[in-house]
Amino acid sequence: MSEETTDTPQHAIDSGFGHGSTAMEVIAGIDLSGKTAIVTGGYSGLGLETVKALASAGAQVTVPARRLDHARSVLAEAGLAGRVEVEALDLADQSSVKDFSARYLAGHGTLDILINNAAIMASPEQRVGPGWEAQFATNHLGHYTLVNLLWPALEASGKARVVSLSSTGHKLSPIRFDDINFTTGYDKWRAYGQAKTANSLFAVELDRRSKEHGVQAFAVHPGGIMTELQRHLPKEEMVAAGWMDAEGNVREGFKTPEQGAATSVWAATAPALAGKGGVYCEDCDVAEPTDKNSPLARYRGVDAHAVDRADARRLWELSAELTGVNAFA
């Protein structure tokens, strides 16, 4: 791994927002009328709050969904029926990603905001496609292909932003280039960590490749939030991790979904980030590098391996080889 990091300094810019800010607060005063947006996983948890915020500012939002009827029901209950489009997409299935992308390009000339929000976490060992580990395939490769296939619409925007949701999970593992699919010794948390590192590195390399076309990319850590993302975790494991007590009360410091969506929305829309792509953000600001001597090192900042430019290029090249897709070839 090289010592290189992103072109943009990985330091806070004093955004005026913070840990407790909500998506509606960070988007206040921003007009997205006439703008188009896609939010994967935009029908549950912080994804739903992200869609609400973007739609409230006037954006035309498309929500790709694996469970179409469920997504439509949730969005209708949120008062978004008729205000957002729902389209079929399964990120674990490359054919589904290609079909969705073709349909979107046929119906839309531009794409201004793409938020890669959907994910699975700490799931039991599962293989998809040609034997890919499911967390890496869904969280990274699905979004990698989606962005590359939607590139014509992103480029046509002229000022598009792509936001990829990483997390402090990235601290659990760098990219395991020697065994990316965990062919031996599967560990659900290391697999999740690798996928979240991949989400961050993807933003680094996408920004490098796309900046001359006016497209910026960011990675974000939304914070700790109790959502459907924890579906694979038994309560006992979350209690042992200190996320909640034995009665199920979530520990102080966890965010609400409205707060969890704020950093994604901020990265996608904040004027202060113009020209500052390729960075990892948290709490509605650019994150600081991890202070390894801090007692909060596990929960704050970005580790060097998640913003390493050489690893970002290597991951991009591997992803292109695995998927057969590369908009910049």
Sequence and secondary structure as in RCSB ss.txt:
>XXXX:A:sequence
MSEETTDTPQHAIDSGFGHGSTAMEVIAGIDLSGKTAIVTGGYSGLGLETVKALASAGAQVTVPARRLDHARSVL
AEAGLAGRVEVEALDLADQSSVKDFSARYLAGHGTLDILINNAAIMASPEQRVGPGWEAQFATNHLGHYTLVNLL
WPALEASGKARVVSLSSTGHKLSPIRFDDINFTTGYDKWRAYGQAKTANSLFAVELDRRSKEHGVQAFAVHPGGI
MTELQRHLPKEEMVAAGWMDAEGNVREGFKTPEQGAATSVWAATAPALAGKGGVYCEDCDVAEPTDKNSPLARYR
GVDAHAVDRADARRLWELSAELTGVNAFA
>XXXX:A:secstr
  S   SS  S    S  TT  HHHHHTT   TT EEEETTTTSHHHHHHHHHHHHTT EEEEEESSHHHHHHHH
HHTT TTTEEEEE  TT HHHHHHHHHHHHHH S   EEEE     S    EETTTEEHHIIIIIIHHHHHHHHT
HHHHHHHSS EEEEE  GGGGG    TTSTT SSS  HHHHHHHHHHHHHHHHHHHHHHHGGGT EEEEEE   B
 SGGGGGS HHHHHHTTSB TT  B TT B HHHHTHHHHHHHH GGGTT  S EEETTEE  B  TTSTTTTTS
SB GGGS HHHHHHHHHHHHHHHS  TT 
